[in-house]
Amino acid sequence: MRMVFGRYMPYNSLIHKMDPRLKLLMIIVLIVSVFFPIGFSGFVVLGATILLIYSISHLNWGMLLKLFRPILFIFIVLLIINFVMLKPDSSTTVAWNAMGGGGEWANVAGFGHIVHWKFIWISESAVYRAIYMATRIFLMITLTTILTGTTQPLELTLAIEDLLFPLKLIGIPVYIFSTIISIALRMIPTLIDEAGRIMKAQASRGIDMKNGKLKDKIRSMISLIIPLLVSSFQKAEDLAYAMDSRGYSPHGKRTRYKQIHFRFIDWIIFVIGLGVGVLMISYPYIDVLHQIQIPYIDALIGL
């Protein structure tokens, strides 16, 4: 079965059977921990946990391999931005110009080995920062793939509604919010499939979106974006008509046909995932964990 980002894959794994409320809460905590200053050593621990969960989910590993292409593009963009924007202070620049403005300068404070060419400062710090950000994005996308690939839209709606239950006490329509979020997640694979169909249709008409100059590629992308927007609005309208014809009322009282329950194994997986997430969140503030950090690289990425 072809796997698409955001599409549910009906496998029989522990993560698929896991209570969606615990699963969603665990994924949220892990995503939050990704954005904390945990350094590369923290990413090793967090990444190993995420890949273990992905393995238990029985999801296709080819999907992660396909991720490397867009992540590589993001890395290159971040690297170029860092080379241009990340540079030493004025005093270091003056000293550099006095030395002739070329060659290698080892161990510049906060930059590591650095080479200056015109307005570009090629430094270890820029490379490590780009790798750090690209790894953070990769882990975040992997966690999102685990959530959407192992959770049915209905289960996700019920999980969001239960987790936001305290907001009902102050009159906020929680069910409407959960329905909107679940429909938005459900539309992601649909729009990806629709974009692929439009690209094939345009290619059959002689529009080349892969080759040519940048100007030609921008024009070809317009021929993709406009039909995709029209198609997405049409699908949204069809969905609204379908819900209305079935008597859907967002403010009406409703019961649940599908009941979700906690299992003991769900709590075990949740406690492990939550424990790793909390550990990563508190990682920069625990002195004992500093023993496994990489001081040289962490200093270069500003941690």
Helices and strands as residue ranges (DSSP letters): H 14-17, H 20-34, H 39-56, H 61-85, H 90-98, E 104-108, E 112-117, E 120-123, H 124-150, H 153-163, G 165-170, H 174-204, H 214-245, H 264-281, G 283-285, G 287-292, H 295-300
